[in-house]
Each structure stands twice: as C-alpha cells, then as structure tokens.
Amino acid sequence: MTDDMDITTLPTVIRGPVKLCRCCCASYTLDQWEDLPEVGTQPDGDGYVLVLRNCPCGSTLAIRTEATQ
C-alpha cells in the first residue's frame, strides 16, 4: 500500500498490513495500527487528515484519512 492511501475507503475486514514502518520494518494490520499510541492529527490540505501514531521503535507513522467535521 502507498503512504497516501485513504484507509476510510478500505473494506471493513482487512487481513493484510495497512502500514509499514520504514525504520524497523514492522508491519501493522488495521487493529494493530489502532492500538498504537496516537500522537495527533495534521490536515494535509486536500480535505484529509494525517493520523499520527508512534511505532515502538520511536518513529512516528502517518495514515491519511478523510477529515470529519
């Protein structure tokens, strides 16, 4: 998957990884991603937000989602 994929358009049941850490090579399913500590969000300027979570290795990871108002 690419880093700019919108996870809100993915099927409800996802069996494969939705995010890979390029620092430690860890891969995360959607459930595992949601269990990582969220450190914030950031608008991306195109009507989406980046959800930022910390990998146990110390890297901050981002997934793009639709902005909710």
C-alpha atoms as one frame of an Amber mdcrd trajectory, in Angstrom:
protein
   0.000   0.000   0.000   1.124   3.524  -0.584   1.579   6.080   2.155  -1.175
   8.307   0.759  -3.870   5.629   0.643  -7.129   6.642   2.340  -7.938   3.875
   4.844 -11.563   5.020   5.112 -12.212   3.513   1.660 -10.818   0.073   2.543
 -13.097  -2.886   3.289 -14.159  -3.390   6.898 -12.216  -6.648   7.246  -8.567
  -6.226   6.372  -6.249  -9.172   6.707  -3.007  -7.641   5.497  -0.912  -4.755
   6.729  -2.156  -1.189   6.364   1.128   0.404   7.411   4.812  -0.491   7.371
   7.475   1.228   9.462  10.419   2.059   7.238  12.728   2.389  10.226  12.284
  -1.025  11.905  10.324  -2.856   9.152   7.365  -3.603  11.459   4.034  -4.102
   9.691   0.645  -3.267  11.189  -2.854  -4.523  10.454  -5.698  -2.071  10.979
  -6.336  -3.428  14.507  -2.641  -3.201  15.382  -2.457   0.325  13.931  -5.369
   1.436  16.110  -3.592   0.009  19.196  -0.500   2.194  18.635  -0.377   5.408
  20.708  -1.910   8.295  18.757   0.176  11.438  18.968  -2.030  13.749  16.953
  -3.510  14.663  13.602  -2.483  17.079  10.895  -4.529  18.446   7.967  -2.993
  17.584   4.608  -4.552  20.492   2.704  -6.660  18.302   0.391  -9.622  17.657
   2.711  -7.914  14.791   4.500  -6.040  14.471   7.780  -2.938  12.531   8.654
  -3.394  10.414  11.774  -0.036  10.227  13.545   0.892   7.253  15.747   4.150
   6.147  17.334   5.837   2.875  16.430   7.567   1.164  19.380  10.918   1.858
  17.641  10.332   5.586  18.168   9.304   6.534  14.624   6.122   8.500  14.024
   3.899   6.943  11.357   1.045   8.563   9.437  -2.042   7.296   7.637  -4.260
   9.580   5.556  -7.982   9.564   6.400 -10.980  11.674   5.415 -11.451  14.771
   7.531 -14.568  14.731   9.708 -16.267  17.937  10.668
